[in-house]
């Protein structure tokens, strides 16, 4: 490669001119490859190559040693300054430049070293590779490990297959053995009140001898849960011949009128329709809709709670106002509770709350009216206007003129 001048000092000219003899003086092809790589890289990127200022004349460079003992190009200096841009001096405070604008010798040496110098090539490794006998031993060890893994997997598969075959044979034997036969009289049934043992056994499919191994406990549970009086049920199995059924039945607290009469539990849930011929000794609760009770909204929950509170207060009495003498309790979201008695069809309006106090006042009023002989023809009593009590007789309802304070307090 030849560096010359074109039109005086206007720029470098790149050409072929360096020979092998020129490059054999200490730099060699490594430096040539790096220089050409940097030049062609900038040309392909559309940028101007950066060269230093040409010093002297001639077509062949001279190689020598600088003050620092490193080889460099004698006829030119390679710099990394930007092309076409003047080098702006930096102050000593900024670092890396002398106060007068020049570069320090150490920085120039580092730049020159990074551009021209290369570290010594790494020495080739002299450690000998493994011998043929060592390679054979390594291969044999790898093959042995693979064979052991395959043997372990085959052993596991054969063991599992053997266990499955034994389990299948045992199941076939147990499903046909008399040792696991369960007769109806061997089934334990508990928790019955409304239902009978025969109904439970028929619903569970245990009214005939069954095999305890093949008996479907889940199907028996689903069938028993569908019975109207069954709230919860548990079906247990004990080998070889044990089966048990534990039933928790609904406890009916009242009958609810939903166009048809239904049994209602203590949570206010209707669970069974009243069948023809059934005549339970339970009061009838009215004023609710099926949608309200099934949705269990806040109004329905409040109404059920108020109704059951009054029923509990009536259950504690032993006179003619006890719960057995009550035929119906009607609930209204605005007016509260109204009670109808079985005997005489007396209508008693309680309203909401303070039921114990209202029952005490009601007892005094009835005793007073009985003493006066005024119970005959009595149709209604209103306890929801404290401290008064309003009474009516006959179909038109003649109001009670006055009740003595001693009868009300």
Buried (B, 14 or more C-beta within 10 A) or exposed (E): BBBEEEEEEEEBEBEEEBEEEBBEEEBEEEBBEBBEEBBEEBEEEEEEBBBBEBEEEEEBBEBEEEEEEEBBBBBBBBBEEEEEEEEEEBEEEEEEBBEEEEBEEEEBBEBBEEBBBEEEEEEEEEEEEEEEEEEEEEEEEEEEEEEEEEEEEEEEEEEEEEEEEEEEEEEEEBEEEEEBBBEBEBBEBEBBEBBEBEBBBBBBBBBEEBBBBEBEEEEBBBBBEEBEBBBEBEBEBEEEBEBBBBBBBBEBBBBBBBEEBBBBBEEBBBBBEBEEEEEEEBBBBBBBEEEBBEEEEEEBBEBBEBBBBBBEBBEEBEEBBEBEBBBBBBBBBEBBBBBBBEEBEBBBBBBBBEBEEBBEBBBBBBEBBEEEEBBEEBBBBBBBEEEEBBBBBEEEEEEBEEBEEEBBE
